Amino acid sequence: MFDPNGDQVGRVRDAVIRVRPGQLPPRVVGLVAEIPMRRRIFVPITRVTAIEADAVMLSTGTLNLRRFEKRPGELLVLEDLLDRRVTVNDTGREGTVVDVAMESDRTAEWALGRVAVRELTGRLTRRGHLHQLAWNEVRGLVGAHDTQGTAGLLAVLDNMRPADLANALQDLSDARRVEVATALDDERLADVLEELPEHDQVEIIAALGRERAADVLEEMDPDDAADLLAELPKPDQEALLDLMEPHEASKVSQLLDYKPGTAGSLMTSEPIILPPDSTVAEALARIREPQLSPAVAAGVFITRAPNATPTGRYLGVVHFQRLLREMPSALLGGVVDNDIDPLDPATPLSEITRRMATYNLVCMPVVDGNDRLVGAVTVDDVLDHLLPPDWRDRDHVEPLVVGHPAARAAQLMGRPVPPPGREDNLRG
């Protein structure tokens, strides 16, 4: 979505329709746009000047930034209609909605004109015929939410980053959120749970059943799994830990033993660890692994054997910038940095923040009293605990300013920002 100057405002995530009486097709009243910080807002269709295959052009860059909420009589096309089970009037056969077309008439009013429906065959190996039908040739398009499946919605959400998918789930009803979340595979669901508020995490984990909940916890980072388990009653914690693989459960149990707000409770127990006789080339190969977060890949920790936490004697760390400056054949023991004292597991959050800021670090080792590396605190762990507890909840995100650069500058400098316009009144 672009403003008249060609600057990107956000991304289109859905279309808002208003149901009309009788057989009249629903009127499109606006679009749902996702702006920076994953905030979703309503953009009236009257502000749209052109819709192309890869872009929507607006007539103005000034938008109402109030968070989008559906009003009575409104539906979202992708969320509410896609994959809905319907009946074709002429044949009486059932099918599922696979696509919907919005069309503009001579008065520039947009409406849902046509529907693509695939017949249900009842046979797993055969796909039904695809029909393009007018809106009034199909019944069941507007009705109970239990007529909509999850396959189509999952296809739309499939390419989203876990954080974006987590925010999309928060926009769904409680029942729909659980339905879609439980349809994800274990690894994908684990990534999404790490980005959800705690109350949503608990709700989804409770709906999974203990066997699958344990499988999902095994896929999560140990520190995130420990944070989630800490929100559950003690009997549920113990039951889930018993169902997890022993080596995975032991890592999570160790983190649960640390006092909240300390380095031990914040750290990840799976940093990159190599012996001192490894080469720079080997270290670079490890930090290239795609499943590693940028913060975890920022440093390679050097210890004596064993090289799994808790390790042998801690020797130091090699930051990735140092790795880039050294010869690939150089040994890590010769380029190790050990002039900054590591953290103790009991170090409080305030001290961790102060030391990371002082030395401009994005990760720090956590070493126990026996000089063994037990984990590493990364900057994302610190931010997660410095922000308000409800920072992941979409209903508590601070409002943003999109539009005139002066308004954005005023907000960033703490000056008053004029209230947004009332473009959303056009939805009436």
Buried (B, 14 or more C-beta within 10 A) or exposed (E): BBBEEEEEBBEBBBBBBBBEEEEEBBBBBBBBBBBEEBBBBBBBBBBBEEBEEEEBBBEBBBBBBBEBEBEEEBBBBBBBBBBBBBBBEEEEBBBBBBBBEBEBEEEEEBBBBBBBBBBEEEEEEEEBEEBEBEBBBBEBBBEEBEBBBBEBBBEBBEEBEBBBBBBBBBBBEEEBBBBBBBBBEBBBBBBBBBBBBBEBBBBBBEBBEBEBBBBBBBBBBBBBBBBBBEEBEEEBBEBBBEBBEEEBBEBBBBBBEBEEBBBBBBBBBBBBBBBBEBBBEBBBEBBEEEEBEEBBBBBBBBBBEEBBBBBBEBBBBBBBEBBEEBEEEBBBBEBBEEEBEBBBBBBEBEBBBEBBEEEEBBBBBBBBEEBBBBBBBBBBBBEBBEEEEEEBBBEEBEEEBBBEEEBBEBBEEEEEBEEBEEBBEBBE
